[in-house]
Amino acid sequence: MPKVRVGGFSISLDGFSAGPNQSLADPLGQRGTEIFQWYFHTKAFCTMHGQTGGDEGIDNDYAVRGMANFGAFILGRNMFGPIRGPWPDDAWKGWWGPNPPYHAPTFVLTHHARPPLRMEGGTTFYFVTDGIESALKQAKAAAGTKDVKIGGGASTVRQYLAINAIDEIHLALSPVALGRGEALLPGIDLPALGFKVTEHTPTPHATHIVMTKG
């Protein structure tokens, strides 16, 4: 049965999934790249960016799983770009260039309408203005027999946790403290939502923790 999953979601020791002050210069917020070091060295990351090489092993295995078997994605607007408020025009097409890594229908949560944006490689961005439940319904229909990935950021994951819509979470707990940024789990009672830790695997770069509904 298809699932709604969070995969490959990096988090700092003090609970932040992005640094503060996201901008064009700092897409992950200030110091945000520090919590993704487990990912940047993998073969999966290199392949995604058209490069050769990269390490294989546990981090790579989780990176591959973090993008596998998804038929649709849901992103918060901040994951799509740094623009706030009404779209000034249709020039901004995401952080990823002409061929984003999703290769599937991708639903962007926003308060401001915009026509669908078709990109190379099978990615089409749909801008959803009528709420998270509408986006999830559309994503499930688009995904068919495959899973739906809640891609982030933290606010988007929190919203779907709040309505108990997520079946599995993979967190990559990185050995760094950010001090400030976008926190993921304050006020979220994971046991009450039915989550149990089903995997915890350390590497030199992160501890991979998978939680699934019990």
Secondary structure as UniProt FT lines:
FT   STRAND          4..11
FT   TURN            13..14
FT   STRAND          16..18
FT   TURN            27..28
FT   TURN            30..31
FT   HELIX           32..36
FT   HELIX           37..40
FT   HELIX           43..48
FT   TURN            49..50
FT   HELIX           58..65
FT   TURN            66..67
FT   STRAND          70..76
FT   HELIX           77..80
FT   STRAND          105..109
FT   STRAND          117..118
FT   HELIX           120..122
FT   STRAND          124..128
FT   HELIX           132..143
FT   TURN            144..145
FT   STRAND          147..152
FT   HELIX           154..162
FT   TURN            163..164
FT   STRAND          168..173
FT   STRAND          182..183
FT   TURN            186..187
FT   TURN            190..194
FT   STRAND          195..202
FT   STRAND          207..213
//
